[in-house]
Amino acid sequence: MKTKFSATATHATAAAATQAAPGAGKRLIVTGFAASSDKAGSIVLLVEDVGGTPVTKFQLQIGAGHVEHKFGTPIVITANKSATISIDGTSVCKANINGVITNN
């Protein structure tokens, strides 16, 4: 069974949208993200398990503005680990992560 998820965050200097660990026997499959920032050269990071042992799964540098991305091959997160999309800014930035929760 698959359940869709989406998480959004807004902040001045660092936005981080986190989808919590889904529980034993389940995993997150990240299918895409959206991010925006007012900072030239901002960094978008997809990180697994930010509260434990962080693992960077994807990184992208963008100019000031907005980016939306759908992964051709979704990013699989280790079972029962969280996933966070983050972006930095100077006075405004937004992050959104989406995908599905599946059984292992």
PyRosetta script that sets phi, psi and omega in degrees:
from pyrosetta import init, pose_from_sequence

init()
pose = pose_from_sequence("MKTKFSATATHATAAAATQAAPGAGKRLIVTGFAASSDKAGSIVLLVEDVGGTPVTKFQLQIGAGHVEHKFGTPIVITANKSATISIDGTSVCKANINGVITNN")
pose.set_psi(1, 139.0)
pose.set_omega(1, 178.8)
pose.set_phi(2, -116.8)
pose.set_psi(2, 136.6)
pose.set_omega(2, 176.9)
pose.set_phi(3, -122.9)
pose.set_psi(3, 127.0)
pose.set_omega(3, 179.1)
pose.set_phi(4, -70.9)
pose.set_psi(4, 149.5)
pose.set_omega(4, 172.8)
pose.set_phi(5, -136.6)
pose.set_psi(5, 157.2)
pose.set_omega(5, 174.5)
pose.set_phi(6, -156.0)
pose.set_psi(6, 138.3)
pose.set_omega(6, 177.8)
pose.set_phi(7, -136.8)
pose.set_psi(7, 141.2)
pose.set_omega(7, -176.3)
pose.set_phi(8, -132.6)
pose.set_psi(8, 146.0)
pose.set_omega(8, 175.9)
pose.set_phi(9, -144.8)
pose.set_psi(9, 146.8)
pose.set_omega(9, 176.0)
pose.set_phi(10, -133.2)
pose.set_psi(10, 139.2)
pose.set_omega(10, 178.2)
pose.set_phi(11, -160.1)
pose.set_psi(11, 169.5)
pose.set_omega(11, -179.5)
pose.set_phi(12, -74.8)
pose.set_psi(12, -52.6)
pose.set_omega(12, -171.2)
pose.set_phi(13, -114.2)
pose.set_psi(13, -13.7)
pose.set_omega(13, 178.6)
pose.set_phi(14, -161.9)
pose.set_psi(14, 109.9)
pose.set_omega(14, 178.2)
pose.set_phi(15, -102.4)
pose.set_psi(15, 132.7)
pose.set_omega(15, 179.4)
pose.set_phi(16, -135.3)
pose.set_psi(16, 111.2)
pose.set_omega(16, 178.0)
pose.set_phi(17, -96.7)
pose.set_psi(17, 120.6)
pose.set_omega(17, -176.2)
pose.set_phi(18, -117.6)
pose.set_psi(18, 133.1)
pose.set_omega(18, 168.3)
pose.set_phi(19, -101.2)
pose.set_psi(19, 121.3)
pose.set_omega(19, -176.1)
pose.set_phi(20, -63.9)
pose.set_psi(20, 158.0)
pose.set_omega(20, 175.1)
pose.set_phi(21, -56.4)
pose.set_psi(21, 134.9)
pose.set_omega(21, -171.9)
pose.set_phi(22, -82.4)
pose.set_psi(22, -7.6)
pose.set_omega(22, 179.9)
pose.set_phi(23, 110.1)
pose.set_psi(23, 167.9)
pose.set_omega(23, -177.4)
pose.set_phi(24, -58.7)
pose.set_psi(24, 138.1)
pose.set_omega(24, 177.3)
pose.set_phi(25, 79.5)
pose.set_psi(25, 7.8)
pose.set_omega(25, -179.4)
pose.set_phi(26, -131.4)
pose.set_psi(26, 158.9)
pose.set_omega(26, 177.8)
pose.set_phi(27, -144.1)
pose.set_psi(27, 159.1)
pose.set_omega(27, 175.9)
pose.set_phi(28, -94.6)
pose.set_psi(28, 139.4)
pose.set_omega(28, 172.1)
pose.set_phi(29, -119.1)
pose.set_psi(29, 111.5)
pose.set_omega(29, -177.8)
pose.set_phi(30, -86.1)
pose.set_psi(30, 119.5)
pose.set_omega(30, -177.9)
pose.set_phi(31, -100.6)
pose.set_psi(31, -20.2)
pose.set_omega(31, 179.8)
pose.set_phi(32, -175.5)
pose.set_psi(32, 176.9)
pose.set_omega(32, 178.3)
pose.set_phi(33, -155.7)
pose.set_psi(33, 163.4)
pose.set_omega(33, 170.2)
pose.set_phi(34, -135.8)
pose.set_psi(34, 144.6)
pose.set_omega(34, 179.3)
pose.set_phi(35, -152.9)
pose.set_psi(35, 148.1)
pose.set_omega(35, 175.6)
pose.set_phi(36, -144.4)
pose.set_psi(36, 152.9)
pose.set_omega(36, -178.3)
pose.set_phi(37, -156.7)
pose.set_psi(37, 153.6)
pose.set_omega(37, 175.0)
pose.set_phi(38, -92.3)
pose.set_psi(38, 1.0)
pose.set_omega(38, -175.1)
pose.set_phi(39, -98.4)
pose.set_psi(39, 126.6)
pose.set_omega(39, 173.2)
pose.set_phi(40, -68.6)
pose.set_psi(40, 130.9)
pose.set_omega(40, -179.9)
pose.set_phi(41, 80.0)
pose.set_psi(41, 28.0)
pose.set_omega(41, 177.5)
pose.set_phi(42, -73.6)
pose.set_psi(42, 157.5)
pose.set_omega(42, -176.0)
pose.set_phi(43, -114.4)
pose.set_psi(43, 128.5)
pose.set_omega(43, 173.0)
pose.set_phi(44, -100.6)
pose.set_psi(44, 128.5)
pose.set_omega(44, 179.1)
pose.set_phi(45, -126.4)
pose.set_psi(45, 135.9)
pose.set_omega(45, 168.5)
pose.set_phi(46, -108.0)
pose.set_psi(46, 116.4)
pose.set_omega(46, -174.6)
pose.set_phi(47, -124.6)
pose.set_psi(47, 132.7)
pose.set_omega(47, 174.5)
pose.set_phi(48, -87.9)
pose.set_psi(48, 134.6)
pose.set_omega(48, 169.6)
pose.set_phi(49, 60.3)
pose.set_psi(49, 54.2)
pose.set_omega(49, -179.1)
pose.set_phi(50, -61.1)
pose.set_psi(50, -26.0)
pose.set_omega(50, -179.4)
pose.set_phi(51, -86.9)
pose.set_psi(51, -5.8)
pose.set_omega(51, -178.5)
pose.set_phi(52, -121.8)
pose.set_psi(52, -105.9)
pose.set_omega(52, 177.3)
pose.set_phi(53, -109.9)
pose.set_psi(53, 93.8)
pose.set_omega(53, -174.3)
pose.set_phi(54, -63.0)
pose.set_psi(54, 139.1)
pose.set_omega(54, 176.1)
pose.set_phi(55, -131.5)
pose.set_psi(55, 119.6)
pose.set_omega(55, 177.5)
pose.set_phi(56, -76.1)
pose.set_psi(56, 121.9)
pose.set_omega(56, -178.6)
pose.set_phi(57, -99.8)
pose.set_psi(57, -22.8)
pose.set_omega(57, -177.1)
pose.set_phi(58, -161.3)
pose.set_psi(58, 143.0)
pose.set_omega(58, 178.5)
pose.set_phi(59, -143.6)
pose.set_psi(59, 140.0)
pose.set_omega(59, -179.2)
pose.set_phi(60, -148.8)
pose.set_psi(60, 134.4)
pose.set_omega(60, 173.9)
pose.set_phi(61, -100.2)
pose.set_psi(61, 133.4)
pose.set_omega(61, 179.0)
pose.set_phi(62, -128.1)
pose.set_psi(62, 160.5)
pose.set_omega(62, 171.7)
pose.set_phi(63, -80.7)
pose.set_psi(63, 178.5)
pose.set_omega(63, 176.2)
pose.set_phi(64, -59.6)
pose.set_psi(64, 133.6)
pose.set_omega(64, -179.7)
pose.set_phi(65, 141.0)
pose.set_psi(65, -151.6)
pose.set_omega(65, -171.4)
pose.set_phi(66, -127.8)
pose.set_psi(66, 142.6)
pose.set_omega(66, 174.6)
pose.set_phi(67, -136.2)
pose.set_psi(67, 138.9)
pose.set_omega(67, 171.8)
pose.set_phi(68, -124.7)
pose.set_psi(68, 138.0)
pose.set_omega(68, -177.5)
pose.set_phi(69, -143.2)
pose.set_psi(69, 133.4)
pose.set_omega(69, 170.6)
pose.set_phi(70, -112.1)
pose.set_psi(70, 124.8)
pose.set_omega(70, -179.1)
pose.set_phi(71, -71.7)
pose.set_psi(71, 129.0)
pose.set_omega(71, 174.8)
pose.set_phi(72, -61.9)
pose.set_psi(72, -42.0)
pose.set_omega(72, 171.5)
pose.set_phi(73, -114.2)
pose.set_psi(73, 111.0)
pose.set_omega(73, -177.7)
pose.set_phi(74, -56.0)
pose.set_psi(74, 152.9)
pose.set_omega(74, 178.8)
pose.set_phi(75, -88.4)
pose.set_psi(75, 120.7)
pose.set_omega(75, -179.2)
pose.set_phi(76, -91.8)
pose.set_psi(76, 125.7)
pose.set_omega(76, 178.6)
pose.set_phi(77, -95.0)
pose.set_psi(77, 141.3)
pose.set_omega(77, 178.3)
pose.set_phi(78, -53.2)
pose.set_psi(78, 144.0)
pose.set_omega(78, -178.4)
pose.set_phi(79, -49.7)
pose.set_psi(79, 134.8)
pose.set_omega(79, 176.5)
pose.set_phi(80, 57.4)
pose.set_psi(80, 35.3)
pose.set_omega(80, 174.4)
pose.set_phi(81, -118.5)
pose.set_psi(81, 152.7)
pose.set_omega(81, 178.2)
pose.set_phi(82, -82.0)
pose.set_psi(82, 165.5)
pose.set_omega(82, 175.2)
pose.set_phi(83, -133.7)
pose.set_psi(83, 135.5)
pose.set_omega(83, -178.4)
pose.set_phi(84, -130.8)
pose.set_psi(84, 132.4)
pose.set_omega(84, 169.3)
pose.set_phi(85, -106.5)
pose.set_psi(85, 130.5)
pose.set_omega(85, -178.8)
pose.set_phi(86, -133.4)
pose.set_psi(86, 156.1)
pose.set_omega(86, 177.0)
pose.set_phi(87, -148.8)
pose.set_psi(87, 148.2)
pose.set_omega(87, 178.0)
pose.set_phi(88, -104.9)
pose.set_psi(88, 157.6)
pose.set_omega(88, 179.9)
pose.set_phi(89, -152.9)
pose.set_psi(89, -177.5)
pose.set_omega(89, 176.9)
pose.set_phi(90, -105.0)
pose.set_psi(90, -37.7)
pose.set_omega(90, 177.3)
pose.set_phi(91, -142.2)
pose.set_psi(91, -9.8)
pose.set_omega(91, 175.8)
pose.set_phi(92, -160.1)
pose.set_psi(92, 132.3)
pose.set_omega(92, 173.1)
pose.set_phi(93, -154.2)
pose.set_psi(93, 153.5)
pose.set_omega(93, -177.2)
pose.set_phi(94, -137.4)
pose.set_psi(94, 147.0)
pose.set_omega(94, 179.4)
pose.set_phi(95, -139.0)
pose.set_psi(95, 142.4)
pose.set_omega(95, 175.6)
pose.set_phi(96, -141.0)
pose.set_psi(96, 135.5)
pose.set_omega(96, 176.8)
pose.set_phi(97, -124.1)
pose.set_psi(97, 143.6)
pose.set_omega(97, 178.3)
pose.set_phi(98, -146.7)
pose.set_psi(98, 160.9)
pose.set_omega(98, -179.3)
pose.set_phi(99, 168.6)
pose.set_psi(99, -151.5)
pose.set_omega(99, -179.6)
pose.set_phi(100, -134.1)
pose.set_psi(100, 154.5)
pose.set_omega(100, 173.5)
pose.set_phi(101, -103.8)
pose.set_psi(101, 128.4)
pose.set_omega(101, -179.9)
pose.set_phi(102, -126.0)
pose.set_psi(102, 161.5)
pose.set_omega(102, 170.6)
pose.set_phi(103, -76.8)
pose.set_psi(103, 148.8)
pose.set_omega(103, 179.0)
pose.set_phi(104, -60.7)
pose.dump_pdb("model.pdb")
